[in-house]
Amino acid sequence: MAEIVQMPKLSDTMTEGVVAEWHKKVGDEVESGELLAEIETDKATMEFESFQDGVLLYIGVEKGGAAPVDSVLCILGEKGEDYKKLWAEAQKSAPKVEEKATVKEEPAVAASSREKINPPAPAPVEVVKQMAVAMPSSNGDSRIVASPLAKRMAEERGINISFVPGSGDGGRVVKRDIENYQGGGSTFVGRESFTEVAVSQMRKVIASRLAESKFTSPHFYLTIEIDMDEAIVARKKINTMITPNKISFNDLVVKATAKALRKHPAVNSSWLGDRIRYNDHIHIGVAVAVDDGLLVPVVRFADGKRLTQIGAEVKDMAAKAKAKKLQPEDWEGNTFTISNLG
């Protein structure tokens, strides 16, 4: 029976996708898990594999074409099957790209020195949530959910991918899971955890006023100079020992930042509007300039990695960012970000 394959939502901010490449043509047989197409999102070009078996009967978006999320990407079914009625029904409810709504801004209320704020008396409520990075690699059926790259890497390394815990969306096994796999069925390097603490009304108002001042008041910035002589000497010695590989000053900054965050954990936190999240894990985002803007791939558990590991990861992700090959798991979850101004 013919089935519609919809344009997938491959990132939180994606509203439409562009077909960068088709790996199958009309009339070809397609197996579940087989690479079907490459979809360009607002952040990267990602491989999209089929979730069902069948023959490719119809292509709804040609190479280079754009379509909204959940629209008809293609139709799979039995050879020679009539799909036109199914396609016509789908067009009646075809999604449109949402236009940005016009938000009516209410006038900001200026804070004065006489303003009195009376916060509520109750003590903050603390919420603790543990989130293991390791998740089962099956979504409840016998099919292993894994990216094509992860499957290739597992095959090359002789790893039974069914035993690898997946850390991607829905337990999907991704590249970093294969790289960090240590054997067995439940082990995984690194563990994410955080504590969330509710904030008082006073802190909410203070945060709101500071946010307003960022756009309405003149600012000045303080800078400091750092003596990097010993760092220069250390880098030269390290690069002599690991030749032909090299570590950069940027790698030193990533490592130093991670160590500083471990020493001052209050800085490794996020403001969530009505609460503050204090992260126990340290994921450093490294801003990478590309032709269309700026992407921020993430070095996970940076405080526990060697300089050579950090250097290799940053170099690999920078290359993927410029080639639009980053995956969602590569840019999500940073707890702190650094940017090299050149």
Secondary structure by P-SEA (a helix, b strand, c coil): cbbbbcccccccccccccccccccccccccccccccbbbbcccbbbbbbbccccccccccccccccccccccccccccccccaaaaaaaaaaaccccccccccccccbbbbcccbbbbcccccbbbbbbbbbcccccccccccccccaaaaaaaaaaccccccbbbccccccccaaaaaacccccccccbbbbbbbbbbcaaaaaaaaaaaaaaccbbbbbbbbbbbaaaaaaaaaaaaaaaccccccaaaaaaaaaaaaaaacccccccccccbbbbbcbbbbbbbbbcccbbbbbbbcccccccaaaaaaaaaaaaaaaaaccccccccccccbbbbccc
